[in-house]
Amino acid sequence: KTIRLGSWSPRNRLIRIHPALDDKNVPDFVLRFVVFHEMLHAMVGASEQGSRKVYHTRDFRKREQKHPDYAQAEAWIQDHLEALLNW
């Protein structure tokens, strides 16, 4: 029930974007937000909690929500999740 729309590779210093976001029906603000989200991973990194690495910490989420398209992009992704999953 989830899809990885983007990823950050610290080793390669590379952001990857899911090809579904190339579709002409995906608004630009969604792509901008996904790239921003992955750039945050590069900036914030991971936090170690015991033997686990946590990537979406409170600090990460606070920063993410400051993006001007945060609410609109999250809503669009949720509204179109089924189509994205079937891509």
C-alpha positions as CSV (number, residue, x, y, z in Angstrom):
1,K,0.0,0.0,0.0
2,T,3.0,2.3,-0.3
3,I,5.3,3.4,-3.1
4,R,8.8,4.8,-2.9
5,L,8.5,8.0,-5.0
6,G,12.1,9.0,-4.4
7,S,15.3,7.9,-2.7
8,W,18.6,9.4,-1.6
9,S,21.8,7.4,-1.9
10,P,24.5,9.0,0.4
11,R,27.2,6.7,-1.0
12,N,26.5,8.0,-4.6
13,R,25.2,11.4,-3.5
14,L,22.3,10.7,-5.9
15,I,18.5,11.3,-5.7
16,R,16.4,8.9,-7.7
17,I,12.8,9.6,-8.7
18,H,10.2,7.0,-9.5
19,P,9.3,6.9,-13.2
20,A,5.6,7.3,-12.4
21,L,6.3,10.9,-11.6
22,D,7.3,11.5,-15.2
23,D,3.6,11.1,-16.2
24,K,2.1,14.3,-17.7
25,N,-0.7,14.1,-15.1
26,V,1.6,14.5,-12.1
27,P,1.7,18.2,-11.1
28,D,5.1,19.9,-10.9
29,F,4.5,20.7,-7.3
30,V,4.5,17.0,-6.4
31,L,7.8,16.4,-8.2
32,R,9.3,19.5,-6.5
33,F,8.1,18.3,-3.1
34,V,9.6,14.7,-3.6
35,V,12.9,16.2,-4.6
36,F,12.8,18.5,-1.6
37,H,12.0,15.5,0.7
38,E,15.1,13.6,-0.7
39,M,17.3,16.6,-0.3
40,L,16.3,16.8,3.3
41,H,17.6,13.2,3.7
42,A,20.9,14.5,2.4
43,M,20.9,17.4,4.9
44,V,19.5,15.7,8.0
45,G,20.8,12.2,7.7
46,A,19.7,9.4,9.9
47,S,19.4,9.2,13.7
48,E,20.4,6.0,15.6
49,Q,17.8,4.8,18.1
50,G,19.3,1.6,19.6
51,S,20.1,-0.7,16.7
52,R,17.7,1.1,14.3
53,K,18.3,4.0,12.0
54,V,15.5,6.4,11.9
55,Y,15.2,8.6,8.8
56,H,12.0,10.4,9.4
57,T,12.7,12.0,12.8
58,R,10.6,14.8,14.4
59,D,13.1,17.3,13.1
60,F,12.9,15.9,9.6
61,R,9.1,16.1,9.6
62,K,9.2,19.7,11.0
63,R,11.5,20.7,8.2
64,E,9.5,18.8,5.6
65,Q,6.3,20.6,6.6
66,K,7.9,24.0,5.9
67,H,7.9,23.3,2.2
68,P,5.3,25.6,0.5
69,D,3.7,22.7,-1.3
70,Y,3.7,20.2,1.6
71,A,0.0,19.9,2.2
72,Q,-1.0,20.1,-1.4
73,A,1.6,17.5,-2.5
74,E,0.8,15.1,0.3
75,A,-2.9,15.4,-0.5
76,W,-2.3,14.8,-4.2
77,I,-0.2,11.7,-3.5
78,Q,-2.8,10.3,-1.1
79,D,-5.6,11.0,-3.6
80,H,-3.7,9.3,-6.4
81,L,-2.0,6.5,-4.5
82,E,-3.9,3.7,-6.2
83,A,-2.9,4.9,-9.6
84,L,0.7,5.4,-8.5
85,L,0.7,1.8,-7.1
86,N,-0.6,0.4,-10.3
87,W,2.0,2.2,-12.4
